[in-house]
Amino acid sequence: MVHCEHIVGTFFVVALLYINTIVRNLRGTRMKHLDYREQEDWRKADDTIYQSPIDIPLTSIQQQENSQLIIHFEDRVQSDDRIIGEQFLVQGNLRVDGTVWALERFHFHDGAEHLVDGKRYDAEIHFVFQRDNQTLVLAVFGETANNDNGIEVQNIYDEHVNAEGLLKLIPDNRSYYRYTGSLTTPPLGQNINWLVLTSAIQISKQDKAFLHADYPNNYREVQDLNGREIDFFPEKNNLTRSYVHKRFYAYFYIDGANKTSK
């Protein structure tokens, strides 16, 4: 009986998520999104051979010395529906070894784009940064948890999340892989700096169901490495948080300091 109640409960949760998606679509004209079934036709003859995403082979990564990564968000999230899927706009930046990148947007993928030794996670979040006409993408995996603890994806889509809430999108372990590739949606921009965090955040079954209802299986298949090297930066970090002028700043360090939180 308990098992049946669980199945019925899960069915109603998923049904409500689909209904919510339909209601959101009826609020205005919804952008027609890319059809991922046609992704084989996205590439052009002059596109770089160094495409993304990739399957990250753990046996051949190059371990590097400690690096420093600092990220902060501020103010509230706003959504912007585009042909590549719904994008979320928020102010912030990323500092990598003293180089500052300005946050442009972030978005979700139902099913991870990058693989790790052939494993595909349940979701992937991309934070897109810009600096001097260059692009850096910070990728975060999402893994469905057995409990109800999640990141409340629907609240982000409904613009009910501020900068503090975005902390849930960053895992405590901030080790990362780094390589050069492309954007994963057309136009497939080249020379993209990719930082892929090694640890996944936990998403709830409701989060996963919402992403699937909104834009199912919106991930590009992995591309050939074509001789590229992948660097690995292990975690040695410190986490601090502070409020400044009513803005929430979240700082993440990979610098050899002891790990603390507040």
C-alpha positions, 0 to 999 in steps of 0.5 A: 500500500505504501508503495502504491501511495508513493507511485500515485504521489509521484504521478501527481507531482509530475502531472502538476509540473506538466500543467505548470509548464503549459500554463507558463507557455500560455502566458505569452508567445513561447519561443520555438526552441532548437530541435535537438533531433536535428543536431547533426545538421548544426555544424558548418564546414568552417567550424572548429574541429575542437567541439563541445561537449566531450567525454572526459577520460579520467585516465588521461587528464593532466593534473595541475597546481592549485588554482584560485576560483572566485565567483559571486552573484548579485541581485535577482534573476530574470528570465529571457526565452531564446531559441536556444532555450530559456536563459537566466540573467543575473549580475555577477562575475568569476575570477580565475587566477586574477582574471575577471570574467563577467557573468552574462547568463546561465541555463539548464540542460535536461541530461548532462552534455559532458560525460565523465568516463562515459557517465551522463549526469541527470542535468547540467547547468552552464554559467556563461561569462565574457571578457574581451570578446572571449567566452568562458563557460562554467559547467555544473552537473546535477544528480537526482537525489533520493530525497526531496532536497533540491535546488527548486528549479521552478522558482528560478524559472518563475524569477523567484530566486535572488543571488543568495538562492543561486548558491545552491547551484554551486557544489561545495567541492569546487575541483574542476576540469579545464579544456578548450572547445566550442559552444554547444548550440549554434552558432558553435562558437570556437575557442571557448574556455570550459571549466567543468566542476568535478562534483555534482549538486543534488537535484530533486525528482521534482527538479528533474521532472520540471526540466524534462517537462520544460525542454526534454533531452536538450543536450548535444551529443559528445564530440571527438577530443581530436588530441585535446588535453584536459587539465584537472585542478584539485580542490583546496578551498575556502568559502566565505559569504558577506552582505555588501549594500544589500547584495549577496556575494558568494566567494569560492576559493581554490587556493590551499586555505582551510575550508570554512563556511558561514 
